[in-house]
Amino acid sequence: MTELFESHSLGPGIDTQQPNLARMYDYYLGGSFNFPVDRDRAEQVCGVLPCMNMLARSNRGFLRRAARFMVDAGIDQFIDIGSGIPTASNTHEVVQAVSPDARVVYVDNEPVAVAHGKRILRGTTGTTIVQADVREPEGIVSHPELTELIDFSRPVGVLLCGVLVFIPEDEEYKGTAGLMAAYREACAPGSYIAVSHLTHDEADPVTREQVDTMVGVYRGSGEHLYVRDRGVLVRWFDGLELVSPGVTLMDDWHPDANRSVDADSPARWLGYGGVARVV
């Protein structure tokens, strides 16, 4: 699978010689939509935060359980913002397994992720990927390719899993709380919004230091990650009705038999997640 992927032409403007966040994340998840340069940079990250693969899988496990919760609650249209490459058991596979007519729009601001995503999703009904930025909610909710599938007069499931970690508290983009409010206001009552985010509130000192070093590695590559505490996430859900058990460690949110993270892995303490209903 990897050789086939690497040998394909991905079209003009897709640089396969520079590491890419979406392909690195795919590598953490055990996917095959990545190149040697992505694997090399991902291994550099894993060298300073050995549980990085587990952390990525914990985030993906949370996304899958949140999406399944929403479809079980009757949601049949979803927007996965900051999706990366839609592979490795992603949203459309989860929800369409339960509701075959469910519609899913993936959103990412990286042309690389969108180019790969379009190839992967070719021929998949009710699903597409569009290029847009999480910091511009008005542009997302009015995007013509998105509105072909998503009807905002009806409840929708919005997934913001692992994407706000890249967003600073910049007033130009309304800050993270402002973004959450904008997405809330765009959604009809009965919609759900899921969020997950990097933290080290409950980590031991060694792991906290590893997380800080990992953030530095990303910064050295021009990518900024922000570590936030539980209180920030709780405030993001102001005006929404939090689903029990509220904001928890990702792996503790509606756990199923297939735990994403080993009980003794430091990754267990490195992410919060929550789901809330628009009222």
C-alpha positions in Angstrom: 0.0 0.0 0.0 2.8 2.4 0.9 4.7 1.7 -2.3 1.6 2.2 -4.4 0.8 5.5 -2.7 4.3 6.8 -3.0 4.6 6.0 -6.7 1.3 7.8 -7.6 1.4 11.3 -9.1 -0.4 13.6 -6.6 -0.7 16.5 -9.0 1.2 19.9 -9.1 2.1 21.7 -6.0 2.3 18.7 -3.7 5.8 18.6 -2.2 6.8 15.0 -1.2 10.2 16.1 0.0 9.1 18.1 3.0 7.4 16.6 6.0 3.7 17.3 6.3 1.6 17.4 9.5 -1.3 15.4 8.0 0.9 12.6 6.7 2.9 12.5 10.0 -0.4 12.1 11.9 -1.3 9.3 9.5 2.0 7.6 10.3 1.3 7.9 14.1 -2.0 6.1 13.5 -0.3 3.3 11.6 -1.5 4.4 8.2 0.2 4.1 4.9 -0.5 7.5 3.4 3.0 9.0 4.3 6.4 9.3 2.8 9.9 8.6 4.2 10.4 12.3 5.0 7.2 12.2 7.1 8.2 9.1 8.9 11.7 10.5 9.6 10.2 13.7 11.2 7.5 11.7 13.1 10.2 9.4 14.5 12.1 12.5 15.6 9.0 13.6 17.5 8.6 10.1 19.0 12.2 10.3 20.1 11.3 13.1 22.5 7.8 11.9 23.3 7.8 8.1 23.1 4.1 7.8 23.6 3.2 10.0 20.6 1.8 7.2 18.6 -0.4 6.2 21.5 -1.5 9.8 22.0 -2.6 10.0 18.3 -4.5 6.8 18.6 -6.2 8.0 21.8 -7.4 11.1 19.9 -8.6 9.0 17.0 -10.4 6.7 19.4 -12.2 9.7 21.0 -13.2 11.0 17.6 -14.7 7.6 16.7 -16.6 7.2 19.9 -17.9 10.8 19.7 -19.0 10.3 16.1 -20.7 7.0 17.0 -22.5 8.7 20.0 -23.8 11.4 17.6 -25.1 9.0 15.0 -26.8 7.0 17.7 -28.4 10.2 18.8 -29.9 10.7 15.3 -27.3 12.9 13.7 -26.9 12.1 10.0 -24.6 14.9 8.8 -21.1 15.6 10.0 -18.3 18.1 9.6 -14.9 17.0 10.6 -12.7 20.1 10.8 -8.9 19.8 10.8 -9.4 16.2 9.7 -6.0 15.6 8.1 -6.0 12.8 5.6 -9.3 10.8 6.0 -7.9 7.4 6.5 -7.2 5.0 9.3 -10.8 4.3 10.4 -12.1 7.8 10.0 -15.4 9.5 10.5 -17.3 8.4 7.4 -16.5 4.8 8.1 -17.8 5.0 11.6 -21.1 6.8 10.9 -21.9 5.2 7.6 -21.5 1.8 9.2 -24.5 2.7 11.3 -26.3 5.1 9.0 -25.3 4.4 5.4 -26.9 7.6 4.1 -25.0 9.8 6.6 -23.1 12.6 4.9 -19.6 13.6 6.0 -17.6 16.6 4.9 -13.9 16.7 5.9 -12.2 20.1 6.2 -8.5 20.9 6.3 -6.5 23.9 5.5 -3.5 22.0 4.0 -3.6 21.4 0.3 -1.6 18.3 0.8 -4.2 16.7 3.1 -7.0 17.8 0.7 -5.2 16.4 -2.4 -4.7 13.0 -0.7 -8.2 13.1 0.7 -9.8 13.6 -2.7 -8.0 10.5 -4.0 -9.0 8.4 -1.0 -12.6 9.5 -1.1 -13.1 9.2 -4.9 -16.2 7.1 -5.4 -17.4 7.3 -1.8 -21.0 8.6 -1.8 -22.1 11.3 0.7 -18.5 12.3 1.5 -16.1 14.9 0.4 -13.2 17.0 1.6 -12.8 20.8 1.2 -9.9 23.1 1.8 -10.7 25.7 4.5 -9.3 27.0 7.7 -10.8 26.3 11.2 -10.1 30.0 12.1 -12.6 31.1 9.5 -15.9 29.5 10.5 -18.0 31.7 8.2 -16.0 30.5 5.2 -16.5 26.9 6.2 -20.2 27.0 6.8 -20.8 28.8 3.5 -18.4 26.8 1.4 -20.3 25.7 -1.7 -19.0 22.1 -1.7 -19.9 21.7 2.0 -23.4 23.1 1.6 -24.1 20.6 -1.1 -24.1 18.0 1.5 -24.7 19.8 4.8 -28.1 21.4 5.7 -27.6 23.9 8.6 -31.3 24.2 9.2 -31.0 20.6 10.6 -28.8 19.2 13.4 -25.2 18.6 12.5 -22.3 16.9 14.2 -19.2 19.1 14.3 -15.9 17.4 15.2 -12.9 19.6 16.3 -10.6 16.8 17.4 -7.0 17.8 17.9 -7.2 20.9 15.7 -7.5 23.8 18.2 -4.1 22.8 19.6 -2.7 24.7 16.6 -4.7 27.9 17.3 -3.3 30.7 19.4 -5.4 33.1 21.4 -5.2 35.6 18.6 -7.9 38.3 18.5 -7.7 38.4 14.7 -9.3 35.0 14.7 -11.6 35.7 17.7 -9.5 33.4 19.9 -10.4 29.8 20.6 -13.5 30.6 22.7 -14.7 32.9 19.9 -14.3 30.2 17.4 -16.3 27.8 19.5 -19.0 30.4 19.9 -19.1 30.9 16.1 -19.5 27.2 15.4 -22.2 26.9 18.1 -24.1 29.8 16.5 -24.0 28.2 13.1 -25.5 25.0 14.3 -29.2 24.2 14.6 -30.5 23.2 18.1 -30.0 19.5 18.6 -26.6 19.6 17.0 -23.5 18.3 18.8 -19.9 19.6 19.0 -17.0 17.4 20.0 -13.6 18.8 21.0 -10.3 17.1 22.0 -7.1 18.8 22.9 -3.5 18.3 24.2 -2.8 18.8 27.9 -0.3 17.8 30.5 -2.3 18.8 33.6 -2.2 15.3 35.0 1.1 14.1 33.6 4.1 13.2 35.7 7.1 15.6 35.6 9.0 13.5 33.1 6.1 13.3 30.7 5.4 17.0 31.1 9.0 17.8 30.1 8.7 15.5 27.1 5.6 17.2 25.9 7.3 20.6 26.2 10.3 19.3 24.2 7.9 17.9 21.6 6.2 21.3 21.3 9.7 22.7 20.7 10.4 20.2 17.9 7.3 21.3 16.1 8.1 24.9 16.7 11.5 24.4 15.1 9.6 23.2 12.0 7.4 26.3 11.9 4.4 24.7 13.6 3.1 26.0 16.9 1.2 23.8 19.4 -0.5 25.0 22.5 -0.9 22.9 25.6 -4.1 23.9 27.6 -5.6 22.9 30.9 -9.1 21.4 31.5 -10.5 24.8 32.6 -10.0 26.2 29.1 -11.9 23.4 27.5 -14.7 23.7 30.0 -15.1 27.4 29.1 -15.2 26.5 25.4 -18.5 24.7 26.1 -20.2 27.7 27.7 -23.7 28.0 26.2 -23.8 24.3 25.4 -25.2 21.3 27.2 -22.3 19.0 28.0 -22.9 15.3 27.6 -22.0 13.3 30.7 -19.3 12.8 31.9 -18.3 16.3 30.7 -14.7 17.2 29.9 -12.6 14.1 30.7 -9.4 12.5 29.7 -10.0 11.4 26.1 -9.7 7.7 26.9 -12.3 8.0 29.7 -15.0 9.5 27.5 -17.6 6.8 26.9 -14.9 4.1 26.8 -15.6 0.9 24.9 -14.0 -2.6 25.0 -11.3 -1.5 22.6 -9.3 0.9 24.7 -7.1 3.1 22.5 -4.3 3.4 25.1 -2.7 1.0 27.5 -3.7 1.8 31.1 -0.1 2.4 32.1 0.9 4.6 29.0 1.7 8.2 29.7 -0.4 9.1 26.7 -3.5 8.4 28.8 -2.9 11.7 30.7 -2.2 13.9 27.7 -5.5 14.7 26.2 -9.0 16.0 27.2 -12.2 15.6 25.3 -15.8 16.6 25.6 -19.1 16.5 23.6 -21.9 19.0 24.0 -25.4 19.6 22.6 -26.5 22.8 21.0 -29.7 24.0 22.8 
